[in-house]
Amino acid sequence: MFIPSCILVSVLCLPSAFAFKHHNRTGNHTHFHSSENVVLNHQAVHQPAQPVSLGILHTNQLSITANTSHVTNVNIAAQQVTSGKVDSTVLVIARDATSAYSAYSGLNDRGIPYTVLVVPKEGATLPSLNDTATHGNFGLVVVLSEVSYDYGAKGFASALTTAQWTSLYTYQVNFGVRMVRLDVAPSPDTGTQSLGSCCTGEQLISISNASAFLQAGLNVGAGLTTKGLYHYPAKITNPKIAWEIAQFGPATADNITTSSTAAVINVIDGRQQMVFFLPFSTDWSLTSNFLQHAWITWGTRGLFVGWRRAMLNTQVDDMFLETPMFDTGENFRVSAVDVAHHITVMAGINKRLNPGSNWFMEIGHNGNGNVETADRSGSDATCNPGPIEYPDQIDTPLEFAKPLGSGSSIWPSNASIEYGNYSTACLEKDALLVWWQNPANLNAFAHLSHTFSHEDQDNSTYFDVVREITWNKAWLAQTGISQAARYSSTGIIPPAITGMHNGDALKAWYEQGIVHVVGDNTRKPLLNADNEHWPLMSTVASNGFAGIQITPRWASNIYYNCNYADCVVAEWKNVSKGVGDMYTILGIEQDTNTRHLLGLHHDAFMFHQANLMYEDADFYTTPDDVTTVYSLLEVWVEYVTREFTRLVNWPLITLKHDDINASFRDRMTRDACKPKMSWDINPTTGAISSVTITTTRNTCSVPIPITVPASVTDTQGFATEQLGHDPLTIWVKMAGQPVTFTLSKIVSVF
């Protein structure tokens, strides 16, 4: 449990109304936009699919309540694959585009090419599976819910005809292509028997045998919830064609006392398929995001265009500023002791993360806060020309679009575009700055600008915004912060993510060398509607100025104006109408953000300086029964990373701001090049012996990542990447010709 330290040492402090002692620092510069306190929405463009009503599914064993059907089986003569070429593009077959997301999202996370076939109740025509007898168009077929519909008296059945299933199965056999079936009812055709449908209570699911997809890096036995995923426990009745890869645990509330089969691999007459007896909902379910790595790795044989990389990018805004706390209204500003503690935090977390990991925090600085602290009176001659002060700003509507050239400047009219050139004697009156100027402290973190005074920029003038950029840039140089080993010079964190529809602000950014900024995933106008792994590029029509990259960033329930658990809970209940305590919130954060990590989202996570408070912070007990004092950011990272390492053996890394933005930009660029991999099957071995990479015109301005299960005989001088337990990634530069690699270890198609 979390225990307020003031209760433990009550003689040393007086409790506030929330039973916690607060730092009491005052100041008059607290300009923060209300948009930093939001009800967390879906934080995604994609919206969940509508559930399909349940009906009765009849099998030759029993009748169950279901909204899918069992496998349609057709006898296909076994045949050895001899030779040919198979494109690795994945064919996804689904009832509709919305539900198809739960299959293609995992492919898109890695950059694997895919095609979606939507099959309505009336049926649809299959695409051409192979152009010739030796060239297959798809390297994997994924079917969701058997594309089943309720046909009344007939019950649930697939909208694909027997002839179409025959075509798919024949293609599998002829080209050695695997099939994945998600949300299937057990039946003899999968070598299983249904034990009914489930559950009213909790029933965990876990990987029970990962030997067929070791490259997925999933930890066997790590249980996850099936709540919200209507599923069908099974038992294996024909071990000649089925073996278990995942299992459901007992379900106490439903009087199920033993484990049961959740997924199998079938080998039927030379045809291979992986079958899950539960649906997937990757848009909200951590469980689905975890399990998808089993079928993606197995289905592609770990050989694909794209890469698997998990990133934890934690950005801390408002360094040097004071922030009024939500519960008390008192201003709080971190101390050097607070920040120093997080060097120890980073070292400890990195020690516990999986091999190959490297996590570090990134700090967004506001130089005016340094001047304010050094010159409390605002009239110290040593600090001439003094801090920049102005009246509180009036909040604009969230997506306010300022007419170009409008607005009134609030910076002093005599403020030059050139920096105020404060004396070192002034700035170093602030102990926090002195701490940051120690190179060991500075280089433990990454750094970037958060503007000089944190002026909201939705209605700002060009005059003000230019100075917000130039003054902070000069202050960062004067104090030595911009000399940090991990400093980002071409991007900023906009104050409260404002100015996004202010063309004057964007123009000022651009003219001062700022070409990318972070956005806010709670605001859909700031997200790329075409691909969640792409940034949004500003346009004159939407933003007032073209050419600024807006890179997505996650919000959380750890609020900018909280430094204690009670504050977070109070604000959560006020803003989101939440029910529960701090552990409820941490559970939500753990599941939500581990899902983002397993979904290979590289969006940074938003935190603020108050979240770093360690002096006088709360005690917490983590799920593995460790009780100690944590800052809010620290306990969030503990919960998320412990869950991540419980589930997978992947490395977790961080990039600095400029590199994150470059990574997003490169992803969008290479997707436009339409990269594709083809497998070359050796006629002697009946196995994949080499792969060929192509793009549109076989050129691309950025390298194309490909993942291979072992290695290749010659990397041809291309950059390679392999961290910890990860498979090898080769970054291929396309220069006008297809690029072929011979695999160091052939990959069987059986």
Order of alpha helices (4+ residues) and beta strands (2+ residues): alpha-beta-beta-beta-beta-alpha-beta-beta-beta-beta-beta-beta-alpha-beta-beta-beta-beta-beta-beta-beta-alpha-beta-beta-beta-beta-beta-alpha-beta-alpha-alpha-alpha-alpha-beta-alpha-beta-alpha-beta-beta-alpha-beta-beta-alpha-alpha-beta-beta-beta-alpha-beta-alpha-beta-beta-beta-beta-beta-beta
